[in-house]
Amino acid sequence: MLKPVKHRNIADQVYEQLRDMIYRGEIGPGERLMSERDMSDLFKVGRPTVRTAVQRLIDQGLIESRRGVGIFVLDQERAVEKRPLLQALNGETYTIADIQEIRMALEIKSAELAAKRATDQDIRLIGKGIERMKRERIEHEIRINTDISFHMNIAYASKNVVQIHLMKSFYEVLTYAMSYSYSKVLESLRIDELIDRQHDQILAAIVDHDPPRARQAMETHIGTVLEICLEHGL
């Protein structure tokens, strides 16, 4: 049955823009968001609308409000308890390898589509993520958020709305899987240089607009992590 078309809620649109900036790494963990008044001016909406959008981000565990200080992006490794999809999986028996297998299905397609459709802006954000990861490794301040933003930017570059929403929904599980596998196994294996090379190869294929090579590069990358998870019983 057809129903009347409704206008999208303005607060939802503000929320989605702020959330996408966090997902893409444009605002990183620990960084302060602009004030409610500045956001109101920027988005050309009332402050109650901004307040509603901000509260949704707080409820989702993406940001936190510090009284008298401001609003800050949370490190996603600290926000697992606020993740509804992870809570839905609570009590189920699953492994990190199971999550990596789903990544395989989702992200190989992301890379393939990104190689077809990525804009200069998309490529800049993907490259920026790689450079930030390399810098964090040198400074021994590795943040899982940065790695996830790299993969999320590839999904955004796919320009496929369904693909992007699937990756957004998967974001919290991806955060958990990458954080757990890194702290339990990957960090001790010292394969950072290998991972960096794989990231570079994915980006190079996207820059060259070569879908088969991008697909293969992503399959190799996630396959490496999956194999390690299986070998170590994760």
Secondary structure by P-SEA (a helix, b strand, c coil): cccccccccaaaaaaaaaaaaaaacccccccccccaaaaaaaacccaaaaaaaaaaaaaaccccccccbbbbbccccccccccaaaaaaccccccaaaaaaaaaacaaaaaaaaaacccaaaaaaaaaaaaaaaaaaaaccccaaaaaaaaaaaaaacccaaaaaaaaaaaaaaaaaaaaaaacccccccaaaaaaaaaaaaaaaaaaccaaaaaaaaaaaaaaaaaaaaaacc
